[in-house]
Amino acid sequence: MKNWAGNVTFGTGRHVAPGSLDELSALVANSRRIKVQGSRHSFNTIADSSETLVSLENFGEIGEPDPESRSVRIGGGVTYGQLAIHLQSRGWALSNLASLPHISVIGACATATHGSGRFNKNLSNDLLILDVMGPGGEVRNLAAGSAEAKLVAIGLGAVGIITNATVRIEPTYLVRQWVYEQLPFEVLISHFDVLSRHGYSLSLFTKWTSDFVDQMWVKERQDGLFEGRDECFGAKLATEKLHPLREMDPINCTDQLGVAGPWSERLAHFKLEFTPSAGEELQSEYFVNFEHATAAVDALRALGSELDPLLFVSEIRFIAKDDLPMSPAFGADIVAFHFTWRPLWEQVREVLPKIEALLAPLGARPHFGKLFTMQSDRLAEVYPRLSSLRNYAAELDPEGKFLNEFLTRSVFGIKSPA
Ligand SMILES: Cc1cc2nc3c(=O)[nH]c(=O)nc-3n(C[C@H](O)[C@H](O)[C@H](O)COP(=O)(O)OP(=O)(O)OC[C@H]3O[C@@H](n4cnc5c(N)ncnc54)[C@H](O)[C@@H]3O)c2cc1C
């Protein structure tokens, strides 16, 4: 079995999909090494195991939205797409979505997956109560807002199996989406702060080589402040629907041109009913604190001619600060620099250290679900609370049942469990 991108072949043929909590519990208790998978959209081996892989596809239940607590209870195998349809049909919504709705909620949150928006936190912040299965197969209930729940929400799959969670919801809302073309980099740099506040969600697509950001995607809540206009920071309003890759048919993209639609059909870039680009791509992403973002833009533009031949496209996004220990946005608003690579791993592997070196003075840290070459000692510097996660994992699971090669060697910088 492979991951979504097809660049990782998992290290075991033992895939199990328990049908009940008791079955899962017995499986966990009797396993030496075990790794739960979400929808397998990560690009590295974070979701790999040498012994047993577990799918929670039979844990797909979604409860009725609770208006009082403004939350909904979900099973550990639910995807954002399933949750979005369920909530929207009942008049409820999530605060944000990633670019793709097909990913599992818990798997996405485990790697701090985010959408965009200067005032939107990454998706893990909407996880509330967590039911977590430990190495003996026992389930513990972590209270919303507790220090433990905050650590486990972005637990990289190292601290047990989340079997159920409650997720924060709000009443449904409408979103309109506009795309603008050819935003001058000069304007982006000179107006970075005010521009970043534009829209509820803002994405900038570029290949770094021209003097313009090719496309600026603005998603605005109907109850928000902004309207579509012919020109925005020098960029021109698109008059037809666009795909972030100009050569691709935009049919797979969520509706644009300012047509209002439910949040569930606008916040992701790609429609639920389509699978974009069928996995023929690789991805990397680095985060820097907001105040370093323009320096990062300059650095990446300087590397543009090396990036361009390997890139399908890059995307710049904005994420609000939070207080989740393993969040790249812990204590600071951040800007995300995402790279959708052509499936050319040998060349991509050569260019990643260059990006990491260029962005190192800016404290750049990688997305844990994507491809990076940064070593564990540097990860510990840019994610200063990584040691808390490692210590918590060691205490909870001294035998390292939930660890794998990626977590032990590449992330925690410790020897692989025997
Ligand atoms: C086309 C595409 C678009 C993407 N867009 C975005 C984006 O817009 N923003 C962004 O930030 N990222 C994005 N990503 C990255 C993606 O969100 C992350 O890789 C995410 O982790 C994938 O979720 P998954 O369910 O596939 O997790 P998997 O890759 O299956 O697993 C990831 C981790 O989650 C753990 N895990 C899964 N389920 C559980 C559970 N029940 N309990 C405990 N741990 C669990 C696994 O053990 C593993 O450690 C994108 C990826 C793709 C392929």
The ligand as an SDF file (V2000), in Angstrom:
LIG
                    3D

 53 58  0  0  0  0  0  0  0  0999 V2000
   -3.4550   17.3260   -2.0810 C   0  0  0  0  0  0  0  0  0  0  0  0
   -3.0780   17.6740   -0.6580 C   0  0  0  0  0  0  0  0  0  0  0  0
   -3.4420   18.9170   -0.1710 C   0  0  0  0  0  0  0  0  0  0  0  0
   -3.0520   19.2890    1.1310 C   0  0  0  0  0  0  0  0  0  0  0  0
   -3.4330   20.5130    1.5740 N   0  0  0  0  0  0  0  0  0  0  0  0
   -3.0080   20.9230    2.7890 C   0  0  0  0  0  0  0  0  0  0  0  0
   -3.3650   22.2170    3.2770 C   0  0  0  0  0  0  0  0  0  0  0  0
   -4.1080   22.9470    2.6350 O   0  0  0  0  0  0  0  0  0  0  0  0
   -2.8620   22.6100    4.4630 N   0  0  0  0  0  0  0  0  0  0  0  0
   -2.0170   21.8180    5.1890 C   0  0  0  0  0  0  0  0  0  0  0  0
   -1.5660   22.2460    6.2540 O   0  0  0  0  0  0  0  0  0  0  0  0
   -1.7150   20.5550    4.7860 N   0  0  0  0  0  0  0  0  0  0  0  0
   -2.1900   20.1200    3.6180 C   0  0  0  0  0  0  0  0  0  0  0  0
   -1.8800   18.8450    3.1880 N   0  0  0  0  0  0  0  0  0  0  0  0
   -1.1290   17.9640    4.1050 C   0  0  0  0  0  0  0  0  0  0  0  0
   -2.0750   17.0830    4.9090 C   0  0  0  0  0  0  0  0  0  0  0  0
   -3.1040   17.8490    5.4980 O   0  0  0  0  0  0  0  0  0  0  0  0
   -1.3250   16.3740    6.0380 C   0  0  0  0  0  0  0  0  0  0  0  0
   -0.3490   15.5600    5.4910 O   0  0  0  0  0  0  0  0  0  0  0  0
   -2.2700   15.5480    6.9270 C   0  0  0  0  0  0  0  0  0  0  0  0
   -1.5580   14.9850    7.9930 O   0  0  0  0  0  0  0  0  0  0  0  0
   -2.9590   14.4720    6.1440 C   0  0  0  0  0  0  0  0  0  0  0  0
   -3.9640   13.8730    6.9250 O   0  0  0  0  0  0  0  0  0  0  0  0
   -4.1990   12.3200    6.7940 P   0  0  0  0  0  0  0  0  0  0  0  0
   -5.4770   11.9860    7.4360 O   0  0  0  0  0  0  0  0  0  0  0  0
   -3.9780   11.8670    5.4210 O   0  0  0  0  0  0  0  0  0  0  0  0
   -3.0450   11.7760    7.7580 O   0  0  0  0  0  0  0  0  0  0  0  0
   -2.0020   10.5830    7.4990 P   0  0  0  0  0  0  0  0  0  0  0  0
   -1.0130   11.0390    6.4920 O   0  0  0  0  0  0  0  0  0  0  0  0
   -2.7060    9.3120    7.2510 O   0  0  0  0  0  0  0  0  0  0  0  0
   -1.3160   10.5500    8.9440 O   0  0  0  0  0  0  0  0  0  0  0  0
   -0.6540   11.6890    9.4370 C   0  0  0  0  0  0  0  0  0  0  0  0
   -0.3820   11.5000   10.9300 C   0  0  0  0  0  0  0  0  0  0  0  0
   -1.6270   11.5080   11.6480 O   0  0  0  0  0  0  0  0  0  0  0  0
   -1.6510   10.4130   12.5320 C   0  0  0  0  0  0  0  0  0  0  0  0
   -3.0320   10.0150   12.7700 N   0  0  0  0  0  0  0  0  0  0  0  0
   -3.9760    9.7800   11.8370 C   0  0  0  0  0  0  0  0  0  0  0  0
   -5.1300    9.4270   12.4340 N   0  0  0  0  0  0  0  0  0  0  0  0
   -4.8930    9.4430   13.7660 C   0  0  0  0  0  0  0  0  0  0  0  0
   -5.6610    9.1580   14.9100 C   0  0  0  0  0  0  0  0  0  0  0  0
   -6.9550    8.7690   14.8180 N   0  0  0  0  0  0  0  0  0  0  0  0
   -5.1030    9.2620   16.1430 N   0  0  0  0  0  0  0  0  0  0  0  0
   -3.8160    9.6540   16.2580 C   0  0  0  0  0  0  0  0  0  0  0  0
   -3.0310    9.9410   15.2030 N   0  0  0  0  0  0  0  0  0  0  0  0
   -3.5550    9.8330   13.9840 C   0  0  0  0  0  0  0  0  0  0  0  0
   -0.8340    9.3440   11.8150 C   0  0  0  0  0  0  0  0  0  0  0  0
   -0.4020    8.3260   12.7100 O   0  0  0  0  0  0  0  0  0  0  0  0
    0.3010   10.1790   11.2770 C   0  0  0  0  0  0  0  0  0  0  0  0
    1.2420   10.4070   12.2860 O   0  0  0  0  0  0  0  0  0  0  0  0
   -2.2800   18.4090    1.9360 C   0  0  0  0  0  0  0  0  0  0  0  0
   -1.9580   17.1360    1.4500 C   0  0  0  0  0  0  0  0  0  0  0  0
   -2.3600   16.7700    0.1580 C   0  0  0  0  0  0  0  0  0  0  0  0
   -2.0090   15.4050   -0.3460 C   0  0  0  0  0  0  0  0  0  0  0  0
  1  2  1  0
  2  3  1  0
  2 52  2  0
  3  4  2  0
  4  5  1  0
  4 50  1  0
  5  6  2  0
  6  7  1  0
  6 13  1  0
  7  8  2  0
  7  9  1  0
  9 10  1  0
 10 11  2  0
 10 12  1  0
 12 13  2  0
 13 14  1  0
 14 15  1  0
 14 50  1  0
 15 16  1  0
 16 17  1  0
 16 18  1  0
 18 19  1  0
 18 20  1  0
 20 21  1  0
 20 22  1  0
 22 23  1  0
 23 24  1  0
 24 25  2  0
 24 26  1  0
 24 27  1  0
 27 28  1  0
 28 29  2  0
 28 30  1  0
 28 31  1  0
 31 32  1  0
 32 33  1  0
 33 34  1  0
 33 48  1  0
 34 35  1  0
 35 36  1  0
 35 46  1  0
 36 37  1  0
 36 45  1  0
 37 38  2  0
 38 39  1  0
 39 40  1  0
 39 45  2  0
 40 41  1  0
 40 42  2  0
 42 43  1  0
 43 44  2  0
 44 45  1  0
 46 47  1  0
 46 48  1  0
 48 49  1  0
 50 51  2  0
 51 52  1  0
 52 53  1  0
M  END
$$$$
